[in-house]
Amino acid sequence: MTFRLLPGAVLTAIVVLAALISYVWTPGDVASVDIAAKLQSPSAAHWLGTDQLGRDILSMIMVGARTSIAVALVAVGIGMGVGVPLGLAAAALRDTWLDDVIMRGNDLVFAFPSLVIAILITAIAGPGALNAIIAIGIFNIPVFARLTRGAALSLWSRDFILAARMAGKGAPRISAEHILPNIANLLIVQGTIQFSLGILAEAGLSYVGLGAQPPVPSWGRMLAEAQTLVSIAPHVALMPGLAIVLTVLGLNLLGDGLRDVLDPRLRAVRT
């Protein structure tokens, strides 16, 4: 329905546009420190105010959007790139030992939240955006594997799949040519949802110091640095918090809207 799809698309487009514009222009230099201008309230000179080091908050949010989008996008790509083939293989080889291995492996990954995985990776390789991508990406794999397996299993008994098997097509070819195109709408919707969760996860990891490291701006680290300043300069924490909330809200609305548009069962109910 457009009342969810349109607002979600607009909010998402604003965040993406801000991230893209930050490559060529920002209101201020995020690398420059101006202690004389620290903790200024929003004004014509600094639309969202300045932080404890005198940096322009709008510029920090714009550049931080690049970090959040990049981490979440690559992590979702890892989840889909690994999880979807695993789910297709598990559905094609259902009730076999390989199916059991894949699903029990998913259960094992689900037993460890992304934050715990990030801590383990950090203990070995150190903190950073790359480790955050790996941690969130690993957590996304079983999500897409389970979704793909469940959706594919519902198609393997359909007539057009039986016809493809009678035509001599093997399981890999059927999965690629018939199963995957018919579940692509579900994967797109789930990818949007996981993208919003990736934004939250990146902010959470940066908040505890496991995400992007200085001098790279990050919404989560901006919140962490501002938590002691809420009483004297609430805008320092409010602005990155609003950026996270509006971005996640926009992506969730976009995902719900895409589900309404792409899910044939919902289209049948509306008609």
N, C-alpha and C positions, 0 to 999 in steps of 0.2 A: 504494500500500500504506500502511496506517495507521501502520506503524512509522516511516515518514518523514513522512507528512502531519501526524500529530498533534503530534510534537515541534516540527516547523517552524511549525505554526499557533500553538502555545503560546508559543514564543520570539518570534515576530513580534507576537503579541497583547500580550505584556509590554512590548515596546519601544513599540508604538503607544499603549498605555495610559499608560505613563510620560510620553510626549510630551503626551498630552491632559491628564493630571493637572497637568503643569507650567504649564498656562495659568491654573490657579486656586490651585495650592499647590506650593511646594517647601520642603524642610527649611531652606534658608537663602536669603539674598538674593544672587543671582549678581552684582549690581552693587556690592555693598558690599565694601570691602577692610578686612581686619583683620590687620595685620602681626604682631600679638602671637600670633595663632593659626595662623601659617603652618606648613606641612609637618607637621601633626599626623597621627599614625597613625589608622587606623579606630578609632572608639570609640562609646560610646552617644550622645555629643553630635553626632558627625560619622561616620555609618555607614561612609563610604568615605574618611574623612580629609579634609584640606584641602590646597590647593595652595600655591604659593610666595607668593601674595598673601593667604592666609588664607580663601579662598573655599571653600565646601562643595562637594566634588567630586561628590557625588550630585546636588546641584542643578544643577551645570554639565552633568552627563551628561544629566539629564532635559531641560533646555532645549536642549542640543545635539542631542538626538534630534529635536526639532522642526525644526531647521535641516536635518539630514541627510535626514529624511523628505520635507520640503517640496521640497528641491532635486531629490532623486531622483524623486519623484512627478511633478513638473512636467516634468522632463527626459524621463521615459518617456512622458508625455502628448504632448510635442512629437514624439518619435520615432514613436509610433503614429499620431498625428494627421496627420503628413506622410508617413511611410513606408508605411503601409498603403494609402492611395489611390494612391501611386506604384506600389506593387507590383501592385495590382489593374489599374491602367492598363497596366503593362508586360506582364502576362499576357494581358490582353484584346487588346492590339496586338502580340503576340509576332511576332518576326522582321520588325519594321518599324523605320524610322529612330527613332521615338519610344522604342521599347523599347531600342535601342542607346544613345540619349542618356541615358535614365534609369539604365541599368546602368553606363555609363561614368562618369556623375556619382557613383554609389555608390562605384565604384572610387577615384575621386579623393578622396572624403571619407575612405575607409578608409586612404588613404596618409598621413593626418595623424592621429596619436593625439589623444585628447581633451585631453591636457595641452598639446600643441603648439597646438591650436586655442584653448585658454584663454589661452595666452601671447600669441597674436596679438590676441585680443579685448581682453585686458588692456592691451596696448600702445596700443590705440586708445581704449578707454573707461575703463580703470582697473580695479583688482581689486574683487571683490564677489560676493555670492551670485547676483545676476542674471546676471553674466557666466559663472559656473560652470554655471548652469542652461542657458544658451545653448550653451556648449561641449559639455556632456554630451548635451543634446538633439540637437544637430547630429550627433554621433557615433552616436546611436541611430537616426537616420533610415535609413541604409543597412541596418542590421541588420534592421529590420522590413520594409523594402522587399524585400530578398532573400528573407526567409522567406515573405512574402506571395506574391511572384511564383512561387517554387518550389512552394508548396502549391496555389496557384490553377491553375498549369499542369497539375497532375495531375488536376484536376477538369474542365477544359474539354472533354475527350474523353469524359466520362461520359454515359450515356444520358439522365439527367435534365436535363443541360445542353443536349444536342441537342434534347430535347423542348421545352425553353423557347425555343430558337432557332426551332424550327418553329412555335411559337405566336406568333411575331412580336416577341418581346422583344429589345431591343437589348443591346449589351454592357454599358453602364452599369447597366441594370436587372438583368441577370443577375448582374453582380458584386455588387450590393447585396442582392438577394433570395435568391440561391442560393449564390454562392461564399463571401461573407463569413460567413454563419452556419455554413457547414461547416468553416471554418478558424479559427473563433473560439477553439476549445480550444487550438490551437497558439499563437495570439497571447496568450492569457491566461498560458500557461506561460512563453512567452518574455518577457512583460511582467514576470513575477515575477523571472526571472533578471536582466533588465536593471535591475530595481529594486535588486537586491543589488549589482550592478556600479556603479550610480549612487551607492549609499552609499559604496563604496570610492573611487570617483572624486572625490566631494565631499570625503572625508577627505584624499585625496592632494592635491587642489588647495588645501585649507585649510592643509595641512602646509607647503606651499611659499609660502603667503601670497597665493594667488590666489582663495581662496574667501571665505566670510563673514568680514567684518572686525570687529574689536573695536568695541563691547563685546559683540557677539553671540557667545555661546559656540558652539564648533565642536569636534567630537571630534578632527579632524585638527590644529587649532591647539593643542589641549590637549596632544597628543603632541609637537608641535614645541617647545612651551614647557617640557616636562618632560624633554627628552632630555639635558639637562645635570645633571638631578637624580636620575638612576637610581641612582647609587651611594649617595646619602644618603637618598632618599625614593622607593623604587621604586614605591610605591602610586600616586604622582602620574601615572606613565606607564602602570602596569599597568591601572588602572581604565578609562580611555577606550579602551585597546587591547582589553580584554576586551569592552567595549560594541560595538566595531566587529566583532570576531570573532564574537560570539554573534548579532548582528543579521544579518550576512552568512550565517552558518551556518543560522540559522532560515529565512531567505528561500530559500536554496538547497534545504533540505529540503522547504520548502513547495512550491517549484517542481517538484521531483522527485515529490513526492506527488501534486500536481495532474496531472502528466503521466501517472502511473500510472492515475489515476482517469479522466481525460478522454480519453486516447488509445484509440480503439477497437481498434487493433491489439494493444495490450498487454492489453486486456480479453479479446480473443479468445485470446491465448496463455495467460492465467491460467485460462480456462474450458476 
